[in-house]
Amino acid sequence: MTRLDPAPPADRTALHLELDIGGMTCAACTNAVERSLNKIDGAVASVNLATDRAWITGLGEADAELAIAAVKRAGYTAVVHEPGSDAWTERAATVRLSSLLRRLAVSALLAIPLGDLTILLALVPAMRFPGWELLCIALAIPIVFWAAWPFHKATWRGLRHGTLSMDVLITLGSLVSFGWAVYTIIFAPSDSPGYWLGFGTTPAGADAIYLDVAAGMVTFQLAGRYFETRSRRRAGDVLQALSDLAVKEVRVVTPDGEVLVPTEELTVADRFVVLPGERFVADGRVVDGVSTIDTSPMTGESLPADVGTGAEVIGGTTNLTGRLVIEATAVGATTRLAQMAAIADEAQRRKAGVQKLVDRVTSVFVPVVIALAVVVLLVWLLVGATPSVALANAIAVLIIACPCALGLATPTALMVGVGRGGQLGILIKGQDALEASGTIDTVVFDKTGTLTTGSMRLTDVTAIDGGDPDEVLRFAAAVETGSTHPIATAILEHAARTIGRPPASRKFRTLAGLGARAEVDGTVVIVGHAGILAHEGIAVLASNEDESSGETVVQVAVGGRVIGRMTFADDVRPSARAAVAELHALGLATVLLSGDSDGASRRVAEAVGIQEVRSRVLPDAKAAYIAQLQSQGRRVAMVGDGINDSAALATADLGLAMVLGTDIAMKAADIIIVRDDLHSVVDAIRLSRRTLRTIRLNLVWAFGYNIAAIPIAALGFLNPLIAAAAMAVSSVLVVSNSLRLRNFRPSRG
């Protein structure tokens, strides 16, 4: 059939629009928003419940009003997302959590006395007082109508748009229980017989027990919704963290001098100044100045780099020592930092496809239960039962099917698992981490700061021609007294332990390319690698550096002659080898992925027992390598600590970040390792797997309970009083099973 409406422009698929969505509570909500957005011609939408965002390809900013209107038709709110900002989502989550907490507190405070009154007074007639039923109703009204309002609102919205969620059963169960209790109190004779318990009948008036059912149902569900909302909010923080890293203002060099302007005004080929301690606002090339820069957050290199004229620098890295003038080569969205943010954002959207088991069955479970309750009512009326009996059996079906246990199955296990992890130094952000951990088969490690300590250590001092190693160390320490370079720190720390205070020096100067010079006892002393000494016209040692060893070597020259060499290494964490061995024992493959040299990477891999090594890998290539492993059918966990790891952490099926690393890495990860011990990585995977097993067991019990109990209620063998008790028992069992996670023991310690 010929299409009558005009074809989209050739670049239509390149358009995209991102919206912040308000009001979503479950996967049924995301499905409703996606369906509404996908009805727009040319639009393909993906909605992320964790970040409360919709990503639409085929639409641009000019179509924003059209997309927002489609979201509103589905019953939700939307605004255009501000690039690089998470402020709207943060505010929305804060408001939602505050509202849930207030309603939960009121519901719990009223449900406790209400439960005591309804059970005690309904079953012990002698303790009743005039108006006790009205007091119970007064206590229940705020719970059923105010505290439960989010469920009622979601139910009404779903009904208006033809969707059913678990909120429907919560609304029906609470309102029908409350309504039947009020009806009983007003219309039932005070001396009418109570319900059959299986071993006798309750005293007259026990029908009012339904108020306790309504209150307990709402309180349980509010608790589950609160903990679930709090845990999933943390999934989308990486973009705001990346935004916070970016520099807001820059010193641009103009004919009239240096001018401080907003970063957005910087263009390619502009020259800007970066002072010591400041971050680079853009990628560029050094045109004037000599300094040391910390590149580890972006490149993974453990050793800060000395730069001079012509050297390349990357936005987001930090200038440590000297004043630099940079010519911008990439600004704004073209910088490596911005590209990493885009990669991380793409990974977050990819995770939007994860669906919770409870939400997947909702579309079938809820309408079946409602239809069954109606059928039970009609069948009992047709077989001659009184309206009271028929209605009671239908109510029993609704109550027994109401998903208190189902709603608690995931958030309670998650809450206990997260709490136990916190005690062990493991912060689990949400269920994505738990789901991913169950199928992980490969663990990829960053090197610097993850498998190693990230600090340099002097491992060897060698003198030539029969010289004294202490003399080599003495001259080197004297020169480095004026430096804050990590190698200088390592030299001074070693000297303090072995030879004491070094002699004084003067005319200290940093040499571009890992070196320094000064006058000691009137003689020029140079400390640096072979290239620096050769540039100064000094004959270097033939065996100047062993790349394959992975160690850094500097030479010490006094008066134009080399007197010795010093070797430095980045220490492997003491726990690394044992932790890797434990991962292998769990059947997991391990990979080392680093931006450092091949020699340094292989030295560390050999020390910890990792066979597969990828070195000199840039940040964007790290994420690409993770994606490559995933394309081979492997389920990948990434362990890292730097900004350079953030995209890979977000791309991996499971991201684990060391807390001593950058804030960006921790925001991008699914699990944060607080303790400075790699055994915690093993414990994180073990605890996540056990928590996931607990959730699955809870869900099996909750579904099994409903499947088994609904027929009993439908046949009239389970009156609402017993149904309410069974519902409470089911919830208690789910919570008790979740509490078993408190007994989880770490692999060591």
BASE-869198 format. One record per residue (C-alpha): x, y, z. Coordinates in steps of 0.02 Angstrom, whole numbers, plus 50000, padded with zeros to 5 digits. Layout:
N
XYZ ...
! end
This chain:
749
500005000050000 500685017249953 501085028550100 500135045050083 500985055650214 502645063750167 504235053950193 505395059850333 506955069450285 508525059350248 509315063950414 507765060450517 508545045350602 509945056450664 508705066650768 508445062950950 507485070151096 507655066551281 506265069551406 506165068851596 504595058951642 503595061251801 502385049151886 503095032151835 503085018451968 503325001751878 503694993551712 501864995051665 502095013951671 503625013551558 502685002451435 501225014651432 502375029551398 503325020051263 501715014951176 501075032651175 502715039951110 502915026450978 501245031450903 502065047450841 502545045350660 504405041450642 504735040350830 505585025850918 505565027851107 506505019351249 505995023551428 507165021051576 506275018451743 507895020351842 508245037751775 506425042851740 506895047551562 506305044051386 507495043851237 506625046251070 507495044350904 506685051850749 506115067350844 507055083550877 506835098550991 505555105650870 504465090550908 504595092551097 502805098651122 502155084151018 503105071651124 502605079751290 500785079351235 500945060751197 501645057551372 500225067551450 498965057251352 499695041851436 499365049951605 501105056251650 502075072551649 503615076951547 504875090951517 506325092051396 507895085351479 509295097851504 510885090151431 512205085851560 511035089251706 510145077451824 509335091051927 507545087651871 507655069151909 508475072752076 507095084852126 505715073052068 506475058352164 506665068952321 504845074552314 504235056752281 505265049252421 504715062752544 502905059652501 503065040852520 503975042552686 502635054052758 501245042452704 502175027152769 502475035352938 500635040452959 500025023552900 501165013853017 500755024853168 498885022653142 498935004353089 499734998553252 498335004453370 497035000153239 497674982353229 497664980453417 495894987453431 495114977453290 495864960853341 495644962853528 493914970753529 493224960353386 493724943853465 493434948453648 491664955753662 491864959353848 493164972753812 492094982453689 491504999953732 490175010953652 490765017753485 492285006153468 491805002453288 491745021053245 493455023553326 494175009753217 493415017453061 494125034553109 495865027053125 495695018052958 495065032652853 496745042052842 497635025852795 496405020052663 496075036852581 497605047852612 499095036252639 498525024852497 498185039252378 499705035652266 498985018252232 497235025152201 497915038552085 498945025851986 497435014351975 496305028151909 497625033751784 497865015851724 496005012851705 495805028951606 497145023151484 496725004751479 498174997751582 498154987351741 499544986651871 499754979552046 499074996152107 497354990252050 497334975652171 497984986452313 496594999052280 495244985752264 495844975952415 495944991052530 494334999452474 493294983552471 493964978152642 493584995252713 491874996052631 491354978852689 491904983052867 490884999052867 489394989852794 489514976552928 489614989153068 488134999353004 486954985952940 487414969153018 486494964753181 487644965653330 487164947853380 487434940053208 488624925353205 490434928553160 491454919553028 491974901453039 493814899453088 493934880853053 493714876353235 492244887053284 491524904353253 492124921453301 491074931553422 489744942853349 490384958553266 492044951053213 491694956453034 492484973353077 494174964653072 494274969752888 494874987052941 496484978852999 496634970452829 496474987052737 497714996052851 499014982152848 498894980352660 499224998952630 500644999852757 501554984852685 501404991452508 501995009052554 503525001552639 503934991152486 503675005852367 504765017452472 506265005852483 506125001252300 506055019552246 507535024252356 508625010152290 508305012952105 508565031852110 510465030052114 510575022051943 510695038051842 511915049151937 513415047751821 512895061751704 512755074651843 514445069251911 515235071451740 514405088451726 515125093551895 516865088751835 516805100751689 517605117851717 516365132351712 517555146551667 519185148051571 520585161051556 520665165251371 522215174151304 521725189751205 522725204451134 522205214051290 522785200551410 521935185951498 520045186851507 518965175351614 517485169351507 516175155451518 516775138851451 515415138951318 516265153651233 517895144351204 518185139251023 519455128450932 521145137350910 520815148951058 522245149751182 521885148251368 522905147951529 522875134051659 523675137351828 524345124151951 522915114752035 521655118651898 520835106551776 520965108051587 519335114351514 519615106751342 520765095551243 522255105051174 524105107351139 525385115951252 526075131651168 526995138851318 527565132851489 528205117051575 527225107351705 526735090451775 524945084951745 523915071251826 523205061051681 522715045651781 520845049751788 520745050151598 522115038451534 522445026251676 524305030451678 524925028451857 526335041051834 525935059651810 526635066351646 527865080551625 527335091351479 528095105551381 527845114551216 526955103651089 526265091051214 524445085651202 523285087851353 521535081251385 520065090551461 519645084651636 521455081151686 522335091951816 523835103451804 524965100351954 526485111851953 526775125251819 525805138351721 525295132251548 524605140851394 523535128851291 522865130151114 521155121751108 520975107550983 519285100751042 517935109751142 516185106251205 515395090151146 516955085251047 518105083651198 518555066451262 517665070051427 516035074451336 516185058851229 516395048251385 514815056251456 513895051451296 514535033551308 513975032351489 512275039551445 512065026851305 512485012851426 511175019151549 509865019151411 510365001451362 509964995651537 508185002151520 507694985251446 507894976251612 506144971251670 505664965451843 504834948551855 503394955551956 503004968751825 503094956051683 501694945451756 500624960151811 499764961651642 499084943951664 498954942051852 497914957551893 496484955751767 496384937051802 496164940151990 494854953651963 493884942851840 494004927951957 493304938052103 491824943351996 491554925351937 491604919052116 490294931852167 489134927152023 489354908352042 488944908652226 487394919152192 486864907052055 487024891752169 485864899952294 487054907552420 486544923352510 487284939752448 488284940952610 489104923952583 489424927052397 490184944152432 491234937252574 491994923852462 492344936552324 493174948052450 494204933352513 494854930652336 495344948952319 496174949352490 497114933052471 497704938352298 498224955852352 500094956252323 500774961252494 502044947152491 502334950152306 502664968452335 503854964952478 504804950752393 506044961852303 506254977652410 506444968552577 507784956752512 508624971452427 508554981752586 509304968152694 510594963452563 511114981652541 511194983852730 512284968552753 513384974252610 513584991152694 514214982452851 515504973552744 516044988952647 514984984852492 513704997352429 512434989552310 511465002852215 509984993152148 509214977652074 510134979651908 511714974652000 510854959652079 510114953551915 511764955651824 512784946651957 511814930651933 512474928151756 514214936151763 515564925151687 516994937651659 517774950551776 518794964551697 520004974151810 520754991351786 522574991651843 523065008151922 522195011252087 521214995052074 522434980452068 523834992152121 523935005252258 524145019652133 525685026652224 527525024952174 528815015652279 530705015852263 531204997752239 533064998552199 534545010552204 536075005352103 537765014352100 539015012151957 540905010351958 540915004352138 540005019452202 538925020552359 537025018252333 536715029452483 537685043352394 536555041252242 535035042452354 535755057452447 535995067752288 534305062752218 533395067052380 534255083852387 533625088252213 531855081752240 531615091252403 530885105252298 529655094152203 527925086752236 528055074052096 527555056052147 529315050052105 530025063852213 528875058652354 529455040652339 531295046052343 531055057252495 530065043952590 531415030952557 532795043152603 531935047652767 531915029252815 533715025552766 534895040452762 533945054052853 533865072352802 534645075952632 535815090752602 535125107552547 534935112052364 534685127852265 534105133352092 532845119252079 532025117551908 530815104951834 531335097351667 529955092951543 529865074251518 530075066951694 531585075651766 532255089051884 533895098151914 534665108152057 536335113052131 536925102352277 538555107052364 538925118552217 538735104752088 537335102751960 536345086951992 535055080251869 533775066751909 532775060151761 532515046651633 533745042851493 532975054951369 533165069751487 534995065951522 535375063351339 534565080051299 535725087951427 537225080251339 537565067051472 538075049251426 536735037651496 536875019851559 536705006851422 535374997351520 534355012751553 532595005651565 531814988451558 530104990951478 529634972751498 529834973751687 528484986851697 529554997451813 530035015751795 531895019551795 532745036451823 534595040351824 535585052051935 536955062851857 538165073351961 539285085851874 538835079051702 539175060751744 537905047051787 538285039651958 536805027651974 535025023051936 533415021352035 531955009651999 530145013152046 528575002552044 526725004552077 526374991652213 525114977852187 523784977452321 524144963752449 522394956552428 522424956152237 523134938752203 522034929852330 520484939252268 520824934452087 521074916352140 519384916552228 518544923452072 519314909251972 518654897052103 516904904252071 517114899651888 517414917451828 518674922451694 519754937851730 520484951251616 521664965851651 521214981551553 522374996451573 522925012551493 524695009551559 526165002051464 526204983951410 527654980051527 526824987751679 525174979251640 525934961951614 526984963351772 525424966551874 524424953151784 525774940251819 525864945552001 523994943052030 523704927951918 522754935751771 523104927951602 522194939651480 522944957151468 522474972551365 523644987451387 523735005551324 521845005951309 521065023351304 519455026851401 518265025851253 519155010051194 518875002351366 517005003751344 517164997051167 518154981951229 516804978351359 515504979251220 516564967551114 516584954551253 514704956351270 514474953751084 515344936951107 513984931751228 514994935151385 514224943451538 515494955951600 515864964151768 517054979051768 518084984151921 518845001651912 519185017652006 519535032151887 518575044051775 519325034351631 518375019051692 516665027351706 516075023351529 516675005251545 515845003551716 514195009551643 514364998651488 514744982751585 513334971551643 513974974451820 515064989351869 516084989152031 517045004752086 518345006852222 517825020652342 519595027752344 519345031652159 518455046352081 516675051752115 516305048951930 516785030651937 515715027952093 514205036152012 514395025551855 514565009151950 513194997452009 514184992252163 515425002752263 516834994252361 517145004752517 518514994252597 520274995252527 520264976452500 519944967152338 519184952652433 517684964152441 517474962152252 517254943452280 516074946552425 515074959052321 514754946052186 514364932352314 513194943652413 512334949752255 512054931952196 511364926752365 510214941852372 509594937852198 509254919852250 508294926452400 507244937752289 506854923352174 506364912252320 505254926152388 504394927952220 504154909252202 503354908752375 502264924052343 501624917552176 501434899852242 500464906352392 499254915752280 499044901452158 498684889152299 497604900452407 496484908352275 495564892052234 495294888652420 494544906052443 493474904152287 492734887752350 492184896152511 493424887452627 494384903352665 493384917652737 494084935452734 494684934352914 495754919152877 496264926852710 496904942152801 497874931452924 498594920952783 499084936752690 500004943052845 500864926252870 501434926352688 502184943552710 503044938352871 503804923252786 504474933952644 505234946452766 505954932452873 506754924352722 507514941152674 508204943652850 509244927852828 510404938352721 511034946252882 511964930052913 513024931852755 514864929752795 516304937352694 517584926052612 518914932352732 518914941452897 
! end
